[in-house]
Structures are given as C-alpha cells and as structure tokens.
Amino acid sequence: MLQWMQRKFISVLSFKTAMIAVVILVAVFLYSPLGRGRGGLDNVHAQTSSGATANITEGIQVIEQPLGLPATDIRLVVANIIRIALGLLGIIAVVLMIYAGYLWMTAGGNDEQIGTAKKFLINTAIGLAIILSAYAIVSFVISKLIDATTGAGGAGDGSNLDAPLSQNFQGSGALGRVIKDHYPARDQMGVPRNTRIIITFRRPVKADSFIDDTNITDGDGILGNCKTTVSNWYSDCDHLKPLSDSLINISRADNDEKISGAVVLTSSSTIDGVSGIFTIVIKPITDINNTNGGYLGSATEPVGYVVRLGSGLLLDDPANDDPSVFSSGNLGNNYYEWRFTNSTALDTSPPSVENVFPAIGSTEARNSVLQINFNEPIDPTGIQGQFNVTGESYYALDGQNIFLKSNNSTLPEGSFNLTNGYRTLEFAPSQECGKNACGNKIYCLPVCDNAGASCAQDNYEVLLRAAKTVTPGSFESQPFSGIVDLAGNALDGNKNNVPNTASNTLPVFPNQKQPDNYFWSFIISNQIDATSPFIQTIVPGIDAENITREQELSFIFSKRMRAESLYGIGIEEKPIQAVPIWKVPATVFSTNTTFTRLNHGPFLDGIRQYYFPVVSSSVEDAHFNCFYPGKGPNQAVGAGTIVSKDCNGTQNCCEVLTAQNESFCCNGDVDVSQSNTSACLEHLRQNSP
C-alpha cells in the first residue's frame, strides 16, 4: 500500500510539472492581444461605483437590486480557475514535502525508505520551482504587454496618471465641460456629404470673435444670419473668419487640406436664465464656385475630416473681458478637436417626429416640459427661442416655425432649446410655481388664467411648420421656410415619405394641420406632479471590476426625464487624470421610463482606476422633480437638528443635518452624511472593495 501511494504521489508531481507549462501558455494567451482578436488590451483594471454625488445635494439611492447574473469576462473566469489550480498544486507540494520528512524521520536506518524520501523532496522542490516560475513568467508577460500596448508602465495602483494619447488626448476633456455637444459626433462614420456642423457651448459665445459680417447689404449688422432670400449660401450669408487653428478649422484628415470656406449661422436661446448665442451652425463650402455642389468628401470614397476649435473663440462675458472659451476648467489644453468620416452619399431622406410629451390626447400636470423627439438631428435655426403674442388666437415662436394655442390660458413663459444630440426639442417654462424635494425651483405652464376663465384644465395645441420644398418630388427645402434636418430636408410630418407642400394658409389653427406640418393636442391640468424619479438600472453595476475601456455607461430612470438636465450627469475619477474624460449623454424616451447612455472617452487600462458616475439633484424629470433626493430643503432650526419636511423618515430618503449647509446623504446611505462632494467620493473610495 505504501509503495502504491509513493508511486501515485510521484505520478501526481510529474503530472503537475507537465501541466505547469500548459498553464503558462494558457495564461499568456488569455492576457495577450492575440488571444482576444484585437490589437491591444481591453480590460480596465478599474472599479466602478455608482452613486457619487453632486456639487450641491445628493448621491444615488440604491432602489432595486441587480439580477445577480455575473458580469465578469469569461477570460477572467478562466484566469481565476488557473490561479486556484496553481494554489492547489502548491498545497499538494507542501503536503508531499511533509510526507517526505515523515518518511525520512521514520526510516530507522532503512536506506530504501530514505532514498524514497529524498526523491520526494527533490521532485517536490522541482515542482515548487516550476509553480513559482509559472507565476513569475505570467506576471512578467502581463506587465510587459500592458507597457507595450498602453504606454502605462509603473505601478498598477494608479500612480501613473498619464493617459495614453490614443485614449483621452490633450484637449478632449473640453467636451462635457465648456462644449456641451456637437454634430457630427466624435469619430462618427457614414456622415452624409451635405451635412451641416453644429457646436453648442456651455456659455454664450461672442459672435464677432469668429464671424465676418459678409451680408451687410441688408444693413442689419447682425452676425450669423443671411439675406432675406438666399439664392447662394456663400454670397448671401455671413462667413466664418478665415479658417485657422486659433479659431475654427475644418480640414481633411488625410492631407490637412482646408475646406474653401464656411457659412455660419447663430441660434440664440435662454438656458438657466442666461440668454445669448450658445449654438452655431456651420455649412461647409468645399467649392466656392459650387461646381461640385459644395459638399464635403467624395462621391467615390469615404473621406475623414478634423474640426478644431481654438483659444481665439471668446465667451460673451464683458464683465470678465470676454475670456477664451477654453480659459476655465481642467480641459487638458486650450483647444478642442474631433474627427468624423463622410460617406459617399447625400442625405435626401426627410426627418420626422418620433414621439412627443405630453403624449397625444394625454393629460399632464402643469409643471410639465414640452418635448418633441425627432428621428435624426435637426437644424436649430428658427426653432429655438420664446413664444410671442400674435394678432391671432395663438402664440408663435420667434422663428415662426412653431405655434401654440390654448383657449383659456395666457402666453407661456420660457423657451425652446434643441438638446440630446439635436434630436430633442424641449420647451421649459420659466414661471416659478414651487420647489421640489431637493429645494430646487419647479416651473409651470399657465392653466386657465385668462381673464374670466373658470376651469381646472385647458386644451393645448401645438403645430410644427414643415419647410417648403424647392422642387416637386424632393424634400430639398427653401432656406429658413420651416423645420429641416442637417442636410436641409423638409420635415415629413405625416411620415409618408412623400414631399407635400406644407400649408401656410391663415389662420394657423386649423388650416395648417396638414399635410407635412406636424400637429398634436393634449390637456394640461391645474395639478402638480411631485413624484421624484429614481434610477431603476445602472450599467456597469455597483463595484464592477475589469470593465472594458469602451464599456457602456447607462442609466434607466423610473420616469420621463427632462433631456436638458441629463447633461448634468458626470464621471469622477480616482486617481484624477491630467486629461479629464470627455462625456456627452444620448437619451431615448419611452412612455414611463428614460434610457440614457453616457458616451465617454475610453476608460483607462493598464492601471487601476476608479470611476464614479455622478448624478446630482440637477437631474430632473419632465416635471422638474429632482433625481431621488438625498436631502430636502435646508431649514435653519438649530444646530445639529435633523429635519427635512420632504422626507419625514419615508423610504428611500435621508435626513440631513441642517447645521451643515451642504451636507447630504452619500450614495443613498441614510447612515452616512457628508459635507461636500469630495468627502462623499472619498467615503465611497475607502469603502469600495
């Protein structure tokens, strides 16, 4: 029996030594670029924790539990199995050494038994050496692969903060900070050749810093407009100043050839009570003589372009001497640029309305926004601004392309803004009518406030005017005659893909309800919706590890959200990068929920980096209710007193120490109160696995 056991142990040890070589090869394959079919590592040595907080209020309240399904990459599962196997082999080796010692100590001068013990010790020592060598080789190979593919050498604890330029390059951090959004999107492929380029800034910009008034024959002196009748875009409209890296430059990616010129239009709006030029629309002109239509790219092959915004662009801020757009914030550099690639085709398909809020025929509370969601990006020119009183029984937007009627209610105060990647047109009223659970203002539409009106609800009607078409059978539009997409195709209100001449016969209601104008009606009641939204799902899940650098970061909210507010979602990092990660939301609305994907720069790989999604109380639903509150309005009722009338100990709400001006619940944890965002983030970091 003893001899049989000896042979078995020796066989196991010999088998072990043979398997170690296989382990080395498998481990190297798992961690190498070749083993994944792509040219570099795509696992982020990072940890994601949802629920960081905002500058003023609260963090994510965990509402629903995840399904419990594993989100770990299968390669990591296999790698963990290998690690366990190596550990088991090590344990076996230790047992064999103990057994060899036992044989030697109990040999009693038996030379054969002593020889057997020596063989066990030698073979066990060889096995241990192979195990340790396998671990060392695998670790070395992984380290070198990381250094070679990411350029992030050094410790894996985040001490190396220099991100590879291929991931978050200098200047990219401006997107999401000083630049709110743009079209085409970063690295977008298949962009139609006849597209316009749109850029929206966080703060109003100074038009004369980048626009030449070339249509002065009209004598209006307005920058960023065209003559009343446009027969030739280049001759009848204002131009960008000469293209340069210090202002705005548009050039081919393959040979740096600048386009011939560009027409620029401005779109004024009011955001958070500030009015000015936030958005500019650029119509590239590649051929001033228009012999090729003036379109980007080529009809035979895709062509890439680079758009660069330089430090010469100025903010409209005379109180601070009109500083550069890139003068504030940690942006990585004083410029921003992005690339896109044109297809070989022109866009001749019309835009259409996907859905609206309030829904057709529905009844909503008076603290509602108006939302119009299109199937593609829309030209903001003429559809942003405020309603004005007309001589008719309706209100007209500044650009005369949107009309509203309510029988018993006065002029709605507020403005339309194009947001959500230029797909969502949203009217936010500005008439204050209370506060939400976070202490922020809510705003309402007028309901039955006309002189002599006696009602609890009013019928609202909205009409979107489609642009007039140039020729029968084509959606190509006459400039500034109505709503168009970024290729100038007129709105297809009835979605029949047949260009119809939109009626403009007065009165607007009901004569213009057809054919390609878009019309809907709904009811606004004299009620307030006070239900706060919460997050139903977040991806990646809480404390997810080893996420890919392109991992989707997405949220599902429990209610329909206000699109403009979702730009307040952020990403905090630790260790903080020299170049902050860029980000911009993209949102899809359904009847009762909202799906938001936060497009972002690549997460870092090769170093251990922590990412904290930040959802603040500035994120609101379509009724101006804040994301589920971590605090209610501060009330000075005495030092250290815990009070919040909006919580009252109810589920998913945390009480607040009012002695601290900015204290709030951290990550929805009712037992954790932090004085500021940084303190909350540090708490999350310290308590993350």
Buried (B, 14 or more C-beta within 10 A) or exposed (E): EEEEEBEEBBEBBEEBBEBBEEBBEBBBEBBBBEEBEEEBBBBBBBBBBBBBBBEBBBBBBBBEEEEEEEBEBEBBEBBEEBBEBBEEBBEBBEEBBEBBEEBBEEBEEEEEBBEBBEBBBEBBBBBBEBBEEBBEBBEEBBBEBBEEBBBBBBEBEBEBBBBBEEBBBBBBBBBBBBBBBBBBBBEBEEBBBBBBBBBBBBBBBBBEBBBBBBBEEEEEEBBBBBBEEBEEBBBBBBBBBEBBBBBBBBBBEEEEEBBBBBBBBBBBBBBEEEBBBBBBBBBBBBBEEBEEEBBBBEEEEBBBBBBBBBBBBBBBBEEEEBBBBBBBEEBBBBBBBBBBBBBBEBBEBBBBBBBBBBBEEBEBBBBBBBBBBBBBBBBBBBBBBBBEEBEEEBBBBBBBBBBBBBEBBBBBBBBBBBBBBBBBBBBBBBBEBEBBBBBBEBBBBBBBBBEEBEBEBBBBBBBBBBBBBBEEEEBBBBBBBBBBBBBBBBBBBBEEEEBBEBBBEEEBBEEBBBBBBBBBBBBBBBBBBBEBBBBBBBBBBBBBBBBBBEBEBBBBBBBBBBBBBBBBBBBBBBBEBEBBBBBBBBBBBEEEBBBBBBBBBBBBBBBBBBBBBBBBBBBBBBBBBBBBBBBBBBEEEEEEEBBBEBBEEEEBBBBBBBBBEBBBBBBBBBEBBBBBBEBBBBBBBEEBE
